[in-house]
Amino acid sequence: MDDLGGMRASDAEREAAVEQLRVASVEGRLTLGELTERTEAAYLAVTRAELAVVTSDLPQAGHAPVPAPAGHPEGRKRRWFVAVMGDSKRRGKWRIERGIGAVAVMGDVVLDLRDAEVRGNVVDIAATAVMGDVKIIVPDGVDVDLEGVAIMGDKKVRVIEAPPGTNVPVVRVKAFALMGDVKVIGDSHEPVKKSWAAWREQWHELRGELKELRGDFRGGLRELPDDPRDRPRRHGDHWRGH
């Protein structure tokens, strides 16, 4: 590890990397799952080398950005997923450019957002479950805001959320459940195999190297000879001056 890469990263540098990731997501370069994973890695980065790896395959700040999708007029219809005595599921690669609506009437709606390309900072979902279930799967590490009403039903969040104060994607759900369930769950409860990524492998290698260096340092401290003056005195011991 060179001196520059081994230099410790500052909070400002971490926030700049997180903003670069957010812009890449808006441009369609990262899925929600990738954005969340890299954002967590950026906040955990100790050195500049670890931080650089997180954005190594993305355009650097200051590049000519790809035009963002045009704003949608207020009141534009949501993209709806409806299941009436049946199932409606959306998984894999898909794009979220506006609000989402999910209605389950004696049926099930499953929305997996982990591989979705999110063209904004917030995913807005209106979910209604009447004697049915709406399940929304998100990557652990997002900020989930669930509100609404449950009558003889349930609305719940089972997601490992990011620490307060971090700039992470937000999934906002307004729920109405009547003898049904609206639930938001994370990777820990709905595991999925992640595809190989060069940045992840390199990042873990750097983290391992850093831990190894720390271990060598601590081991060296343990091998230093004890100073007799640091040892606890026993009855009858006397120190002599020279």
N, C-alpha and C positions, 0 to 999 in steps of 0.2 A: 504494500500500500504506500503510495507516495505521500509526501508531506502535505500537498494541497488536498488530496482526496481524504487524508486522515484528519484534516482539520474538522473540528466539531461544527455542526450546522446550527444556525441561529433560528429563533422562532420566526423571524421575518422571512428567512429563506424557506422554511417549511411552508409558511402560508403562501408564498409565491409559487411554490411547486403545486400546492393544492389548487390554486387558481388556474394554473396551467392545465391541470387535469380536468377541471370543470369546463374550461373552454374546449378542450379536446372532446369531451362528452357531448357538448352542444353541437359540435361539428360532425358528430357521428363516428368518431374514431374509437370511442370506448362504450361498452355496454354498462348498464347500471352496476352489475356485479364487478366488472373490472374497475370502474370508477371508485366504488366503495373499497375494494381491496387495496388499490394503489393509494387512496387517500389515507387509509389506516397505516400503510407502510411509510408514507411521507411523514406522518406525525410521530411514528416510532423511530425514524431515522436519527442516528446519533451523529454520523459524520456526513460531510458533503458528498463523499463517494456513494454512500447508501442512498442519499437523496437524489443524486444524478441518475442512478440506475432506474429509479421509479419513472422518470420521464425520458429515458434514453431513446425510445423509439417514437417520440412525439415531436412535432415542430417546436422549435425554441420560441420563447416569448419574443414578440415583435415581428413574427412572420405575417404575411398577408393572409388574414383569416378567410375561411370559406364563408360566404354570406349565410347568416342564420336564417332559418325559416321565417317567412313573414308572419307577423303577429296575427292572431285570429280575432275577429271582431267579438266583442263581449256578447255572450248569449249564443254563440255558435254551438250546435249540437255536439254532445259527447259521442265518443265511440262506444257503442253498447254491446254488451255480451249478455244474452238472455237465455235462461233455461227454464222451461215450463214442463214439468214431469219428465225431465231429461237432463242431459249434461251439456255444458259449454266450457271448453278448455282452450287456453291460449298459452303455449309454451314455446321455447326456442327463440330464434331471432325474430324480433318485430320492433316496430318503431312507435314511440309514443310522442305525439306532437300536440295533443290536446287532452282535455279531461276524459276520464273513462267512467262508464256506467255499467254496473253489474246487477242483474236481477235474477234471483233464483226462487221459483215458485214450485214447491214440491220437487225440486231438482237441485243440481249442483253446478256452481260456476267456479272454475279454477283459473286464476291469473298468475302466471309465473313471470315476475319482472326481472329476474336475474340476468337474462340474456337480451333484455330489451334495450334499444337505443333511446335514451331519454333526452329530448331536445329542450331541456329547461332545468331549473333548480328544484322544482317541486313536481311530484306526480300527484294529481288530484283525482280521487276516486269517490264516486257515490255508489254505495252498496246497499241493496235491499234483499233481505232473505225472509220469505214467507213459507214456513214449513219446509225450508230448504237450507242449503249452506253456500256461503260465499267464502272461498279460501284464497287469500292473496299471499304469494310466496315472494319474499324479498331477501336480498343478501344481508347477513348479519353486519351491523355497523352503520345502517341507515338510521335516520331519526324518524320514528313513526308517531304520527299524531292521529289518534283514533277518538272520534266523538260520535254521539248519536244516542239512539234509544233502543232498548231491548225489552220486549214484552213477552214473558214466558219463553225467552230465548237467551242468547248470550252474545257478547262482543268482547273479544280479547286479543291481546298482543303477546306473542311469544318470540321475541326477537332480542338478541344481544345488541343493545344500542351503543352508539359511540359515547365517549365521555362528554359531559356538558362543555360547551364553549368551542367545540370543533366544528369546522365548516364542512358538513357532510350532506349528502342528498336527503331530501325530506319526502316521505310518503304520507300524504294527508288523506284520511278516509273518513267520510261521513256516513254513518251506518244507521239502518233501520232494520231491526230483527223482530219478527213476530213468529213465535214458536219455531225459530230457526237460529242459525249461527252465522256471525260475520267474524272471521278470525284472520289475523296477520301473523305469519310464522316465518322464521328465518332458517338459514342453512343448517343450524344445529339440530333442527327438528325435521328438516327435509333435505338431507345431504345430496349433493350432486358432485360428480367427478369433474374437477377443473382441468381444462386443457393445458398442455404444456406452454409455458411462456418463458422466454429467455430472461426477461427482466427479473422474474421471480426467482429463478435459479441463481442468478448472479447476486441478487439482493441477499438471499439466504447464505450464500458463500461469504459475502462480506460480513454479515452478522456473525457467522461462525468464526471468521478470522479475528474479529474484534473480541469475541468471547475467549478465544485461545490466547490472545495477547493479554487479556485481563487475568486469565488463569496463570500464565507464566509470571506475570508481575506479582500476583499474590503468592505463588509458590516460592518466588525469590525472597519475598518478605519472610516467609516461614523458615527459610534456610539460614537467615541471618543469625549470627551468634547472639545469645541473650546477654544483656548487660546485667551483671550481678546486682547493680543498684536498683534494677527494676523488679528483682525477686522479692517476695514477701519475707520479712524478717522472722526468724525463729527465735524462741526464747534462748537467751545466752549468746546470740550473735552480736558482734560489735563491729562497726565500721572504723577503719583506721585512716587517718589522713596522711598524705605524703608531703 
